[in-house]
Structure formats: C-alpha cells, structure tokens
Amino acid sequence: TGLKNGDSANSFVHQVASGRFGVTPEFLVTGKQLEIKVAQGAKPGEGGQLPGPKVSAYIAGLRASKQGVTLISPPPHHDIYSIEDLAQLIHDLHAVNEEAGVSVKLVSCIGIGTVACGVAKADADVIQISGGDGGTGASPLSSIKHAGGPFELGLAESHSALLNSNLRDRVILRVDGGIRTGRDIAIAAMMGAEEFGFGTIAMIAEGCVMARVCHLNTCPVGVTSQKEQLRRKFPGTPEHVVNFFQFVAEETRELMAHLGYAKFEDLIGRGDLLTESKEQIDRVAKTRGVKMGPFFSGIPDSRTDRSWLKSSEDPTAEKEDMIHRNKFSSDLDREIVADPDIIKVIAENSGAATVNVNIKNTDRSTCAMLVGDIARAHGNNRFRGRINVNFRGSAGQSFGSFVLPGLYVRLEGEGNDYVGKGLHGGEIVVVPDQNAGFVAA
C-alpha cells in the first residue's frame, strides 16, 4: 500500500561495519544515528552474510554491489586495532554527519567494562551491549547454540565500570539480545540500561513464523525473501508492532507500580532491587548450586546520586539528545564549508570553486563535512559542479574521507593514517612538499 501518515522507509539507525556493502556518503548523511558494529552478539567472531541468491538487482543497487554476489561482512574492523582507531572512526562519522549520534555495538562478554570505558572516552554517544540470545534465522546452528553470552553479564559490568570511572554521564547504554517482555526491560534497566533493542520478537509481531529458512530466500510469509510472489504474502502492518509494544510498555508499567515507582528512570541502575529467586534456582537440579548474587553484587549503589542520568555537558538537556560534536579538530572543515564560493556551487549544482588552505596534523577527517553538505544536497552522484580544495602541510588522520564525484582534493605535503577512507569517487592527489629532500617514487 506504500507509505502513509508521514511514515518513512529510512531507518533511524544506519550501521557501519567492516566490509559493510553500501556505506556511501548519502547513506551516512541520511541516518539519525550511525552505529559501528564491532561484532554481533548472536555470533561474535563471525560476520553477517547475505547469500548470493538473495542479492537481487534491487539489493545489489542498495549495497553498491553486483547481483548474485554473496556479501560477507567480516566482524573485526580492518582499520581498528586499538581504541584510538575506533575513536578516529567515531570522529569521521561525527564529521560527515554532525546531527547524528554515534553508537558502538559491543558483545556481552567478560572484560567488556574496560572496553566500554575506552569507547566512552572515544566520544561515542551510545554503547550497545549485545547479548547472545536472539539473532538472525540465517545463522548456522553452531553459531546460535555455541556463541555469545547473556546480556546481563556484559550490561552489569559495563554500567559498573562506567559509573566507577565517572564516565556514565557521557553515554547512553542500550541493550539487546533476546529481550521479549516488560520483565526483561525492568531487569535490564536495574542493571543500568537506558534503551532497549528488539529484533526477533518485533519480527514475530509483524508476521515472522520462525521458519528458519532466511538464508534460502524461501520465507513462507515474505519477511526475508526478495521474491515478489513470496513478498506478496507478507501479513504484517505497523499497527501489529505498535500494538505489541503497547502491551510490553503496559507490563513494564505494572511492574513499576508493583515496586512502587512512578518514573521509569528511577529504576535505571538500581541493582539493589534485584535478588535471587530461591524457587527458580531449586526448580532445576543443575542450578541448585549456582549463586547468582555475586554476578550482580558489583553494581554500584546509585540510589542517592542520580546525576549520571543527565549529560555532564548540558544537565538541562535530555541525554538522548546528546551528541558529542567534534571540537577544534574539525575547525578547518568548518572553515572550508563556510566558503561563499563553495556554498554557491553546491546550492546551484553547477560552476566551479577553488580553495587554497594550509593544514596541520591536528586537522582530522578533513573534507568529511564538505562531503556531507554535498551528499545532503545531491546524493552520491548527482552533483554537477566542481570543487577544488588544495591543501599544503601535514594532514591529520582520515584526510579526504568519503570524497565523492565532483570533489577534487590535492595535498602538497604528507598524509597520515586512513587517507581516502570510504572513498566514493572524486579525486585525491598527494604529492611531497616541493622543498622535500627526496625524489617521489
């Protein structure tokens, strides 16, 4: 029936992963939030895969690939070997789309607290803790049964580490992985989660029958099939999903009333409200010797100090509106995009503009903001003007990132890590300084 009531087919979160097909400038500027998937909870250590038979002409066009070619996304980012590398990717995404927050998806595991602290220092806006339950129907059986850990362990550790390190007010904690009910939400909130991700259960609400043939392109209800005759069988409507979430919210509200709380935020981080159920532990013989308390006893007591629920940068603003914008490291970019000639060429989509500037190695992700402005106005390849930007000096990391057709960048001097990261077209030329004491190869 098409879109109605002002609905949008554009996803709120646009995900970036190593080898992710279809990450283009237009893809980055049209997302409300950009998510870096370091790994996935249902099968950490394995990448997402779209089998070749499912890559139709339409999908190939969206993913900038070829029809029938299997798309595999390796899980470890090829350019992330340290927390500094992750910080640079976060900086790149904040530069190309200043209005979008950046989330980092981590897998629930032992030791995740240290990683979460590093991600917070790297200026991420959201940290997503992904549990081992749930996941895609296309996963191999060995991946579903023998990988990942419960979200509760990673969430409790991350929240505790961030709070103890005075970093909790810098990020929102989101959790996913088999969350189904209002009870799941209440427990996750008490362990520190502020936002919650639903995957499998939302698909079931809109008609998925868990046939487990996602990878075969034969989904009987047309949820995960590219075949038109099967897609016509899709029974879901937005109202089905809305109705389900209303019931989840109602259950959560009833649990809050039972506990004596009127505001949901009063539950967040309240690990002291959790206790072991002796009846449940004794119900199964193999769990009778298990003590659950020690797993969660380390959650700091935050009953009195709730200041971390607000942003430290602006305590009057809601935390979900918080975006860590780049500081002086993007000042050169801001100077370039404010140039009247460049503004004119982008607005008229014709003509040419040339800018000459000096650059130093604290100027990072240079050209990303300019790319963002062009992509917002003209998409990936509809820009008909020409912009020449000539730099001289020592460029910082990610020089010329995401450059697209119509943009011509020249650097006389030296580059740094990730020159031309995410290059989509256009031209980048790097030559040694004319006074360099060596012959360029």
LUMMIDO-134343 format. One line per field, with one value per residue (C-alpha): residue in three letters; y, z, x. Coordinates in steps of 0.5 Angstrom, whole numbers, always signed. Layout:
<recs>
lumlum (ALA / ...) $
yy (Y / ...) $
zz (Z / ...) $
xx (X / ...) $
</recs>
This chain:
<recs>
lumlum (THR / GLY / LEU / LYS / ASN / GLY / ASP / SER / ALA / ASN / SER / PHE / VAL / HIS / GLN / VAL / ALA / SER / GLY / ARG / PHE / GLY / VAL / THR / PRO / GLU / PHE / LEU / VAL / THR / GLY / LYS / GLN / LEU / GLU / ILE / LYS / VAL / ALA / GLN / GLY / ALA / LYS / PRO / GLY / GLU / GLY / GLY / GLN / LEU / PRO / GLY / PRO / LYS / VAL / SER / ALA / TYR / ILE / ALA / GLY / LEU / ARG / ALA / SER / LYS / GLN / GLY / VAL / THR / LEU / ILE / SER / PRO / PRO / PRO / HIS / HIS / ASP / ILE / TYR / SER / ILE / GLU / ASP / LEU / ALA / GLN / LEU / ILE / HIS / ASP / LEU / HIS / ALA / VAL / ASN / GLU / GLU / ALA / GLY / VAL / SER / VAL / LYS / LEU / VAL / SER / CYS / ILE / GLY / ILE / GLY / THR / VAL / ALA / CYS / GLY / VAL / ALA / LYS / ALA / ASP / ALA / ASP / VAL / ILE / GLN / ILE / SER / GLY / GLY / ASP / GLY / GLY / THR / GLY / ALA / SER / PRO / LEU / SER / SER / ILE / LYS / HIS / ALA / GLY / GLY / PRO / PHE / GLU / LEU / GLY / LEU / ALA / GLU / SER / HIS / SER / ALA / LEU / LEU / ASN / SER / ASN / LEU / ARG / ASP / ARG / VAL / ILE / LEU / ARG / VAL / ASP / GLY / GLY / ILE / ARG / THR / GLY / ARG / ASP / ILE / ALA / ILE / ALA / ALA / MET / MET / GLY / ALA / GLU / GLU / PHE / GLY / PHE / GLY / THR / ILE / ALA / MET / ILE / ALA / GLU / GLY / CYS / VAL / MET / ALA / ARG / VAL / CYS / HIS / LEU / ASN / THR / CYS / PRO / VAL / GLY / VAL / THR / SER / GLN / LYS / GLU / GLN / LEU / ARG / ARG / LYS / PHE / PRO / GLY / THR / PRO / GLU / HIS / VAL / VAL / ASN / PHE / PHE / GLN / PHE / VAL / ALA / GLU / GLU / THR / ARG / GLU / LEU / MET / ALA / HIS / LEU / GLY / TYR / ALA / LYS / PHE / GLU / ASP / LEU / ILE / GLY / ARG / GLY / ASP / LEU / LEU / THR / GLU / SER / LYS / GLU / GLN / ILE / ASP / ARG / VAL / ALA / LYS / THR / ARG / GLY / VAL / LYS / MET / GLY / PRO / PHE / PHE / SER / GLY / ILE / PRO / ASP / SER / ARG / THR / ASP / ARG / SER / TRP / LEU / LYS / SER / SER / GLU / ASP / PRO / THR / ALA / GLU / LYS / GLU / ASP / MET / ILE / HIS / ARG / ASN / LYS / PHE / SER / SER / ASP / LEU / ASP / ARG / GLU / ILE / VAL / ALA / ASP / PRO / ASP / ILE / ILE / LYS / VAL / ILE / ALA / GLU / ASN / SER / GLY / ALA / ALA / THR / VAL / ASN / VAL / ASN / ILE / LYS / ASN / THR / ASP / ARG / SER / THR / CYS / ALA / MET / LEU / VAL / GLY / ASP / ILE / ALA / ARG / ALA / HIS / GLY / ASN / ASN / ARG / PHE / ARG / GLY / ARG / ILE / ASN / VAL / ASN / PHE / ARG / GLY / SER / ALA / GLY / GLN / SER / PHE / GLY / SER / PHE / VAL / LEU / PRO / GLY / LEU / TYR / VAL / ARG / LEU / GLU / GLY / GLU / GLY / ASN / ASP / TYR / VAL / GLY / LYS / GLY / LEU / HIS / GLY / GLY / GLU / ILE / VAL / VAL / VAL / PRO / ASP / GLN / ASN / ALA / GLY / PHE / VAL / ALA / ALA) $
yy (+0 / +5 / +10 / +14 / +18 / +21 / +15 / +14 / +8 / +11 / +7 / +11 / +8 / +7 / +1 / +1 / -5 / -7 / -9 / -7 / -6 / +0 / +5 / +11 / +19 / +19 / +13 / +17 / +23 / +21 / +17 / +20 / +15 / +12 / +5 / +2 / -6 / -8 / -15 / -18 / -21 / -28 / -30 / -26 / -27 / -29 / -23 / -22 / -26 / -25 / -31 / -29 / -32 / -27 / -21 / -19 / -13 / -8 / -10 / -10 / -3 / -1 / -4 / -2 / -9 / -14 / -18 / -25 / -24 / -26 / -21 / -22 / -17 / -19 / -18 / -14 / -8 / -8 / -1 / -2 / -5 / +0 / +5 / +10 / +8 / +7 / +14 / +16 / +13 / +16 / +23 / +21 / +20 / +26 / +30 / +27 / +28 / +33 / +32 / +24 / +21 / +15 / +8 / +3 / -4 / -9 / -16 / -18 / -22 / -22 / -15 / -11 / -6 / -4 / -3 / +1 / +6 / +7 / +7 / +13 / +17 / +16 / +20 / +15 / +18 / +11 / +4 / -2 / -8 / -14 / -21 / -28 / -29 / -28 / -26 / -28 / -34 / -34 / -36 / -43 / -48 / -48 / -40 / -40 / -45 / -44 / -37 / -31 / -29 / -27 / -19 / -19 / -20 / -15 / -10 / -10 / -10 / -4 / +0 / -1 / +1 / +7 / +9 / +8 / +12 / +18 / +17 / +14 / +21 / +21 / +16 / +12 / +5 / +1 / -7 / -12 / -20 / -24 / -18 / -20 / -18 / -12 / -16 / -17 / -9 / -8 / -13 / -9 / -2 / -4 / -7 / +0 / +0 / +6 / +4 / -3 / -6 / -11 / -16 / -23 / -21 / -15 / -19 / -24 / -19 / -17 / -24 / -28 / -35 / -37 / -42 / -42 / -41 / -34 / -36 / -40 / -34 / -38 / -35 / -37 / -30 / -26 / -23 / -25 / -26 / -22 / -26 / -22 / -28 / -29 / -22 / -21 / -26 / -21 / -20 / -15 / -8 / -2 / -3 / -10 / -8 / -2 / -6 / -11 / -5 / -2 / -9 / -9 / -2 / -4 / -10 / -5 / +0 / -5 / -8 / -1 / +0 / -6 / -4 / +3 / +7 / +13 / +14 / +9 / +13 / +11 / +4 / +5 / +3 / +0 / -7 / -7 / -8 / -15 / -21 / -29 / -33 / -39 / -42 / -42 / -44 / -50 / -52 / -55 / -60 / -57 / -50 / -51 / -50 / -43 / -37 / -31 / -26 / -25 / -23 / -17 / -15 / -10 / -6 / +1 / +4 / +10 / +11 / +18 / +20 / +20 / +26 / +21 / +20 / +27 / +30 / +33 / +37 / +40 / +38 / +41 / +37 / +30 / +25 / +22 / +29 / +29 / +29 / +30 / +34 / +35 / +40 / +44 / +38 / +40 / +47 / +47 / +43 / +48 / +54 / +50 / +49 / +56 / +59 / +63 / +60 / +53 / +55 / +58 / +52 / +47 / +51 / +52 / +45 / +48 / +52 / +51 / +54 / +53 / +54 / +54 / +53 / +50 / +44 / +41 / +34 / +36 / +38 / +31 / +28 / +34 / +34 / +30 / +36 / +38 / +31 / +31 / +38 / +36 / +29 / +32 / +37 / +32 / +25 / +20 / +22 / +28 / +34 / +37 / +43 / +42 / +44 / +44 / +44 / +45 / +44 / +45 / +42 / +36 / +33 / +29 / +22 / +21 / +26 / +26 / +21 / +20 / +24 / +24 / +25 / +33 / +34 / +34 / +35 / +36 / +36 / +38 / +35 / +29 / +25 / +21 / +14 / +13 / +18 / +17 / +13 / +11 / +14 / +14 / +18 / +24 / +25 / +25 / +27 / +27 / +30 / +31 / +38 / +42 / +43 / +36 / +33 / +26 / +24 / +22 / +15) $
zz (+0 / +0 / +6 / +9 / +15 / +14 / +15 / +13 / +10 / +12 / +18 / +24 / +25 / +20 / +21 / +19 / +20 / +17 / +9 / +10 / +3 / +1 / +6 / +2 / +3 / +2 / +7 / +12 / +12 / +12 / +18 / +25 / +29 / +26 / +29 / +29 / +29 / +32 / +33 / +34 / +40 / +37 / +34 / +36 / +32 / +25 / +20 / +18 / +11 / +5 / +1 / -7 / -9 / -4 / -8 / -13 / -17 / -12 / -6 / -11 / -12 / -5 / -3 / -9 / -11 / -16 / -17 / -15 / -11 / -4 / +1 / +7 / +13 / +17 / +24 / +26 / +23 / +19 / +21 / +28 / +32 / +38 / +42 / +38 / +32 / +34 / +36 / +29 / +26 / +31 / +29 / +22 / +23 / +27 / +22 / +16 / +20 / +25 / +27 / +28 / +34 / +34 / +37 / +38 / +39 / +43 / +45 / +52 / +55 / +61 / +61 / +57 / +62 / +60 / +53 / +55 / +58 / +52 / +48 / +52 / +52 / +45 / +44 / +43 / +44 / +45 / +47 / +46 / +49 / +45 / +48 / +45 / +45 / +39 / +33 / +26 / +23 / +18 / +23 / +23 / +28 / +31 / +32 / +35 / +40 / +42 / +42 / +45 / +53 / +56 / +56 / +64 / +65 / +60 / +62 / +69 / +68 / +63 / +67 / +74 / +70 / +67 / +74 / +78 / +72 / +72 / +65 / +66 / +64 / +58 / +54 / +54 / +55 / +50 / +51 / +46 / +46 / +47 / +50 / +50 / +56 / +60 / +66 / +61 / +61 / +68 / +70 / +64 / +67 / +74 / +71 / +68 / +61 / +59 / +52 / +49 / +43 / +40 / +34 / +34 / +38 / +33 / +27 / +30 / +32 / +25 / +22 / +22 / +23 / +25 / +19 / +20 / +12 / +12 / +8 / +3 / +0 / +1 / +7 / +7 / +10 / +5 / +11 / +9 / +2 / -4 / -9 / -11 / -10 / -3 / -1 / -3 / +3 / +8 / +13 / +18 / +19 / +23 / +28 / +29 / +32 / +36 / +39 / +41 / +44 / +48 / +52 / +53 / +56 / +60 / +63 / +65 / +68 / +72 / +75 / +77 / +80 / +84 / +86 / +88 / +83 / +78 / +74 / +69 / +70 / +78 / +76 / +72 / +75 / +81 / +82 / +90 / +87 / +84 / +89 / +87 / +87 / +91 / +88 / +81 / +83 / +86 / +81 / +76 / +79 / +76 / +78 / +86 / +87 / +83 / +87 / +82 / +87 / +86 / +79 / +80 / +87 / +84 / +81 / +85 / +89 / +86 / +90 / +92 / +87 / +80 / +77 / +71 / +68 / +65 / +61 / +64 / +58 / +59 / +65 / +63 / +56 / +55 / +55 / +49 / +45 / +47 / +41 / +42 / +37 / +34 / +37 / +34 / +30 / +25 / +25 / +19 / +16 / +18 / +15 / +8 / +8 / +10 / +4 / +0 / -7 / -5 / -2 / -8 / -13 / -8 / -8 / -16 / -17 / -23 / -24 / -20 / -14 / -12 / -4 / -2 / +5 / +10 / +14 / +20 / +23 / +29 / +23 / +22 / +18 / +13 / +8 / +11 / +13 / +6 / +3 / +8 / +5 / -2 / +0 / +3 / -3 / -8 / -6 / -8 / -15 / -17 / -16 / -23 / -20 / -19 / -12 / -12 / -5 / -5 / +2 / +4 / +10 / +14 / +14 / +20 / +20 / +15 / +10 / +5 / +8 / +4 / -2 / -8 / -15 / -16 / -11 / -13 / -7 / -7 / -2 / -2 / +4 / +7 / +10 / +16 / +17 / +13 / +7 / +3 / +8 / +5 / -2 / -6 / -12 / -14 / -14 / -8 / -10 / -5 / -7 / -3 / -1 / -6 / -2 / +0 / +0 / -3 / -10 / -10 / -13) $
xx (+0 / +6 / +8 / +2 / +1 / +8 / +12 / +19 / +22 / +29 / +32 / +33 / +40 / +45 / +50 / +57 / +62 / +68 / +67 / +60 / +57 / +53 / +56 / +56 / +56 / +49 / +48 / +52 / +48 / +41 / +42 / +39 / +44 / +51 / +52 / +59 / +58 / +65 / +62 / +55 / +52 / +49 / +55 / +61 / +67 / +63 / +61 / +54 / +53 / +48 / +48 / +49 / +42 / +39 / +42 / +37 / +38 / +35 / +39 / +46 / +44 / +43 / +49 / +53 / +55 / +53 / +47 / +48 / +55 / +55 / +56 / +60 / +62 / +68 / +67 / +74 / +74 / +80 / +82 / +81 / +87 / +86 / +81 / +85 / +83 / +76 / +76 / +78 / +72 / +68 / +71 / +70 / +62 / +61 / +65 / +61 / +54 / +54 / +47 / +48 / +50 / +55 / +53 / +58 / +56 / +60 / +59 / +57 / +63 / +68 / +72 / +67 / +67 / +75 / +73 / +66 / +70 / +75 / +69 / +66 / +73 / +73 / +67 / +61 / +54 / +51 / +54 / +50 / +51 / +49 / +47 / +48 / +40 / +36 / +40 / +38 / +35 / +40 / +46 / +49 / +46 / +53 / +53 / +47 / +48 / +55 / +57 / +55 / +54 / +48 / +47 / +46 / +53 / +56 / +51 / +52 / +60 / +59 / +55 / +59 / +66 / +63 / +60 / +66 / +70 / +66 / +64 / +57 / +54 / +58 / +54 / +47 / +47 / +43 / +42 / +39 / +39 / +33 / +29 / +22 / +18 / +17 / +20 / +26 / +26 / +25 / +31 / +36 / +34 / +36 / +43 / +44 / +41 / +37 / +35 / +33 / +33 / +28 / +29 / +27 / +20 / +19 / +19 / +15 / +10 / +9 / +8 / +15 / +14 / +21 / +21 / +29 / +30 / +32 / +38 / +35 / +30 / +24 / +21 / +14 / +11 / +15 / +19 / +26 / +25 / +27 / +22 / +16 / +11 / +13 / +13 / +6 / +5 / +7 / +2 / +5 / +3 / +6 / +0 / +2 / +8 / +6 / +0 / +6 / +10 / +4 / +3 / +10 / +10 / +4 / +7 / +13 / +9 / +5 / +12 / +14 / +7 / +8 / +15 / +13 / +16 / +12 / +18 / +22 / +29 / +28 / +29 / +36 / +42 / +38 / +42 / +40 / +32 / +35 / +35 / +36 / +29 / +31 / +25 / +27 / +34 / +32 / +27 / +32 / +37 / +43 / +42 / +42 / +49 / +49 / +49 / +47 / +48 / +56 / +55 / +51 / +53 / +58 / +53 / +55 / +49 / +47 / +40 / +42 / +47 / +43 / +46 / +49 / +42 / +44 / +49 / +55 / +56 / +49 / +45 / +39 / +38 / +36 / +41 / +38 / +39 / +47 / +51 / +59 / +61 / +68 / +72 / +78 / +80 / +74 / +75 / +79 / +73 / +68 / +72 / +72 / +65 / +63 / +67 / +62 / +64 / +63 / +56 / +54 / +57 / +53 / +47 / +47 / +49 / +54 / +60 / +67 / +70 / +77 / +80 / +87 / +89 / +94 / +93 / +97 / +96 / +91 / +86 / +83 / +77 / +79 / +74 / +68 / +64 / +64 / +62 / +57 / +54 / +55 / +51 / +45 / +44 / +45 / +46 / +52 / +53 / +48 / +53 / +55 / +59 / +67 / +70 / +78 / +81 / +88 / +92 / +99 / +102 / +102 / +95 / +92 / +88 / +83 / +85 / +80 / +75 / +68 / +70 / +65 / +65 / +66 / +70 / +78 / +83 / +90 / +95 / +102 / +106 / +104 / +98 / +97 / +93 / +87 / +88 / +81 / +78 / +71 / +73 / +66 / +69 / +72 / +80 / +85 / +92 / +98 / +105 / +111 / +113 / +116 / +122 / +122 / +129 / +128 / +125 / +118 / +118) $
</recs>
